[in-house]
């Protein structure tokens, strides 16, 4: 005799039975418009230069960068964040190349803007680390410490030069106190109220930045612990968030993404502006290295990491896989 009621009455597995069922009930979906492509452009090279620590990523020439931007447009990616790598001889103590209208980043901004117009948000890294001979994100004082307020003066000039070069969005990433307010004032003073600010609101002093240092040819000596956040701290992120919003940030970022999904979620819960997360070089390289060893399924791992970041609350994601994943999603 059959006994009814001896098995579970609720069976969540019914909603996992087929790919179509799983797709229909998925709570989080990735879309090409979610993505922003970080891209490096190097001065004085005739061919793209592979980055050994980031398989598949290169330091672009001006021409190959324009091609990458066009591919991003075709894939439906929303933006491209540009990082300039000047010739070593052009680095100095105050990062002059960062405010030179003919510096590599400003040239690249004009190139990409001419190539894609308004079809792709052209974004610029607003920081001095790529252009200083000491590799820090700011100007140093006579004791070798990063001088916050002297650095802000440089950031103001950088913002104006990058806006003139065609940036739709500037991304102040140096973690200087007051940087968003200074950049907003500098842009408004030249009538560029239309240029948006993507604030690097939460940027941790992370070991996962390692491959990026090769990507930008960093000259860093020491570390950035006096201005980037301590990985042990969470409440501090909300203080930084409140300050950036008060100073005029249009969008806010958490960087890195993967190791700090709790912070992404806390920030997303606290604001009504777009939240962006940066899946940084070390996160990228770990997946690529493990996949090369045959230890993980590369494509599934990529989608899983990106889905996790979006599920945590990020509206947009900077990822070196932006164009590749967008193409597959389409």
C-alpha positions in Angstrom: 0.0 0.0 0.0 1.4 3.4 -1.0 2.0 5.8 1.9 1.6 9.4 0.9 3.3 12.3 2.6 6.4 10.4 3.4 8.5 12.4 1.0 9.3 16.2 0.8 6.3 18.2 -0.2 8.5 21.0 -1.4 11.0 20.1 -4.1 13.2 23.0 -5.2 14.9 20.6 -7.7 11.8 21.0 -9.9 13.1 24.4 -10.9 16.5 22.9 -12.0 15.4 20.2 -14.3 16.4 21.6 -17.7 18.6 24.4 -19.1 15.5 26.3 -20.2 13.9 26.0 -16.7 17.2 27.1 -15.0 17.4 30.0 -17.4 13.9 31.1 -16.8 14.2 31.3 -13.1 17.7 32.7 -12.9 17.8 35.6 -10.5 20.9 37.2 -11.9 21.6 37.7 -15.6 24.7 39.0 -17.4 24.2 41.4 -20.3 26.9 42.9 -22.6 25.9 46.4 -21.4 27.1 45.4 -17.9 30.7 45.4 -19.0 33.5 48.0 -19.2 36.8 46.9 -20.9 40.1 48.1 -19.2 42.7 48.6 -21.9 46.4 49.6 -21.9 48.0 51.7 -24.6 51.8 52.0 -24.7 53.8 54.8 -26.2 56.4 54.1 -28.9 55.6 50.5 -29.8 54.9 49.3 -33.3 53.1 46.1 -32.3 50.9 45.1 -29.4 53.1 43.9 -26.5 51.8 40.8 -24.7 51.6 41.0 -20.9 53.3 37.9 -19.5 51.4 37.9 -16.2 48.0 38.4 -18.0 47.7 35.8 -20.8 45.6 37.2 -23.7 46.0 40.9 -22.6 48.3 43.3 -24.4 49.7 46.8 -24.2 48.1 48.2 -27.3 49.5 50.4 -30.0 47.4 53.3 -30.9 46.0 51.4 -33.9 45.3 48.2 -32.1 43.6 50.1 -29.4 41.2 51.6 -31.9 40.4 48.2 -33.2 39.8 46.9 -29.7 37.4 49.8 -29.1 35.5 49.0 -32.3 35.2 45.4 -31.3 33.8 46.4 -27.9 31.2 48.5 -29.6 30.2 45.6 -31.9 29.9 43.3 -28.9 27.6 45.7 -27.0 30.1 46.6 -24.3 29.2 49.9 -22.5 32.6 51.4 -21.9 36.4 51.3 -22.2 38.7 52.4 -19.4 42.0 53.6 -20.8 45.4 53.4 -19.0 48.4 55.1 -20.7 51.9 53.7 -20.5 54.5 56.4 -21.4 58.0 55.9 -22.4 60.3 55.4 -19.4 62.2 58.6 -20.3 59.1 60.7 -19.9 58.3 59.7 -16.3 59.2 62.2 -13.7 58.5 63.1 -10.0 55.2 64.8 -10.7 53.9 62.8 -13.6 54.1 65.5 -16.3 53.0 63.1 -19.0 49.7 62.8 -17.2 48.8 66.5 -18.0 50.7 66.9 -21.3 48.0 67.2 -24.0 50.4 65.1 -26.1 50.9 62.5 -23.4 50.0 58.9 -24.5 46.8 58.8 -22.5 45.4 62.0 -23.9 46.4 61.0 -27.4 44.7 57.6 -27.0 41.5 59.3 -25.7 41.4 61.4 -28.8 42.0 58.4 -31.0 39.3 56.3 -29.4 36.8 59.1 -29.3 37.4 59.7 -33.0 37.0 56.0 -33.7 33.8 55.3 -31.7 32.2 58.7 -31.1 29.4 58.3 -28.5 28.8 54.6 -29.2 31.1 53.6 -26.4 31.7 55.4 -23.1 35.4 56.5 -23.3 36.7 56.5 -19.8 40.1 57.6 -18.5 42.1 56.5 -15.5 42.8 59.7 -13.5 46.0 58.9 -11.5 49.7 59.6 -11.5 51.1 56.2 -10.9 51.7 55.3 -14.6 53.6 58.6 -15.2 55.7 59.1 -12.1 59.3 57.8 -11.8 58.6 56.6 -8.2 55.3 54.8 -9.2 53.2 56.3 -6.5 49.7 57.7 -7.2 50.7 61.2 -6.1 53.3 63.8 -5.6 55.9 63.1 -2.9 57.0 65.5 -0.2 60.6 66.1 1.0 60.3 63.0 3.2 59.1 60.7 0.5 55.5 60.6 1.6 52.6 61.1 -0.7 51.4 64.7 -0.3 47.6 64.6 -0.5 46.9 68.2 -1.2 49.7 68.8 -3.7 48.5 65.7 -5.5 44.9 67.1 -5.7 46.3 70.0 -7.7 47.7 67.6 -10.2 44.4 65.7 -10.4 42.5 68.9 -11.1 44.8 69.6 -14.1 44.6 66.0 -15.3 40.8 66.1 -15.2 40.7 69.1 -17.4 43.2 67.8 -19.9 41.4 64.4 -20.1 38.0 66.1 -20.6 39.5 68.2 -23.4 40.9 65.0 -25.0 37.4 63.5 -25.2 36.8 61.5 -22.0 33.1 60.9 -21.3 34.0 59.7 -17.8 37.0 60.3 -15.6 38.0 57.7 -12.9 40.0 59.3 -10.1 41.7 56.2 -8.7 44.5 57.5 -6.4 42.5 57.3 -3.1 43.5 60.9 -2.1 41.2 62.5 0.5 39.0 65.1 -1.3 39.8 64.0 -4.8 36.2 63.8 -6.1 35.3 67.3 -5.0 38.5 68.8 -6.5 37.9 66.9 -9.8 34.3 68.0 -10.0 35.2 71.6 -9.4 38.0 71.5 -12.0 35.6 70.1 -14.6 32.9 72.6 -13.8 35.3 75.5 -14.0 36.0 74.7 -17.7 32.3 74.2 -18.5 32.5 70.4 -18.5 29.5 69.6 -16.3 28.7 66.9 -18.8 31.8 64.8 -17.9 30.9 62.1 -15.3 33.0 61.0 -12.4 33.4 57.3 -11.7 34.8 57.4 -8.1 37.2 54.7 -7.1 35.5 54.9 -3.7 36.7 51.6 -2.2 40.2 50.6 -3.3 42.0 48.1 -1.2 45.8 47.7 -0.9 45.6 44.3 -2.5 48.1 41.6 -3.5 45.9 40.9 -6.5 47.2 44.1 -8.2 50.4 42.3 -9.0 50.0 41.6 -12.7 48.7 45.2 -13.3 52.1 46.5 -12.3 53.6 44.8 -15.3 50.7 46.0 -17.5 51.4 49.6 -16.8 55.2 49.3 -16.5 55.0 50.5 -12.9 58.1 52.0 -11.3 56.7 51.6 -7.8 59.1 51.3 -4.9 57.5 50.4 -1.6 53.7 50.1 -1.3 50.5 52.1 -1.2 49.3 51.2 2.2 49.1 54.9 3.4 46.4 55.7 0.9 44.7 52.5 -0.3 42.4 50.8 2.2 43.4 48.1 4.7 41.8 44.7 3.6 40.8 44.2 7.2 38.4 47.1 7.2 34.8 47.2 6.1 33.1 50.1 7.9 35.7 52.5 6.5 34.3 51.8 3.1 31.0 53.3 4.0 32.8 56.4 5.3 34.6 56.8 2.0 31.3 56.2 0.2 29.6 59.0 2.0 32.4 61.4 1.3 32.5 60.7 -2.4 28.8 61.1 -2.8 28.9 64.4 -0.9 31.7 65.6 -3.2 29.7 64.8 -6.4 30.5 61.3 -7.5 28.1 60.1 -10.3 29.1 56.4 -9.9 31.0 54.5 -7.3 33.5 51.6 -7.5 34.7 48.8 -5.4 38.2 47.4 -6.3 39.1 44.5 -6.3 35.8 42.8 -6.8 36.0 39.1 -6.1 37.7 39.1 -2.6 35.4 42.0 -1.5 31.9 40.9 -2.5 30.7 41.7 1.0 31.8 45.3 0.4 30.1 45.4 -3.0 26.9 44.3 -1.4 27.1 46.8 1.5 27.8 49.6 -0.9 25.0 48.6 -3.3 22.6 48.5 -0.3 23.6 52.0 0.8 23.3 54.0 -2.4 21.0 55.0 -5.3 23.8 55.6 -7.8 25.3 53.0 -10.1 27.8 50.6 -8.4 30.7 49.4 -10.4 33.2 46.6 -9.4 36.6 46.1 -11.0 37.6 42.5 -11.5 41.3 43.2 -11.4 44.4 41.7 -12.9 45.1 39.1 -10.3 41.6 37.8 -10.4 41.9 37.5 -14.2 45.3 35.8 -14.1 44.3 33.2 -11.5 41.5 31.9 -13.6 43.7 31.9 -16.8 46.5 30.2 -15.0 44.4 27.5 -13.5 42.6 26.9 -16.8 45.9 26.6 -18.6 46.8 23.9 -16.1 43.5 22.1 -16.9 42.4 22.5 -13.2 39.2 24.4 -14.0 36.8 24.9 -16.9 37.8 28.4 -18.1 34.6 29.5 -19.7 32.4 28.4 -16.8 34.8 29.9 -14.2 34.7 33.3 -16.0 30.9 33.4 -16.1 30.7 32.2 -12.5 33.0 34.9 -11.2 31.2 37.6 -13.2 27.8 36.4 -12.1 28.9 36.4 -8.5 30.0 40.0 -8.8 26.7 41.1 -10.3 24.7 39.0 -7.8 26.5 40.9 -5.0 25.1 44.2 -6.3 27.4 45.6 -9.0 25.5 47.1 -11.9 28.6 47.3 -14.1 31.9 45.3 -14.1 35.3 46.2 -15.3 36.8 43.0 -16.6 39.5 42.1 -19.1 37.0 39.5 -20.5 34.5 42.2 -21.3 34.4 41.9 -25.1 34.8 38.1 -25.1 32.0 37.5 -22.7 29.8 40.1 -24.4 30.3 38.4 -27.7 29.2 35.0 -26.3 26.2 36.5 -24.5 25.0 38.0 -27.8 
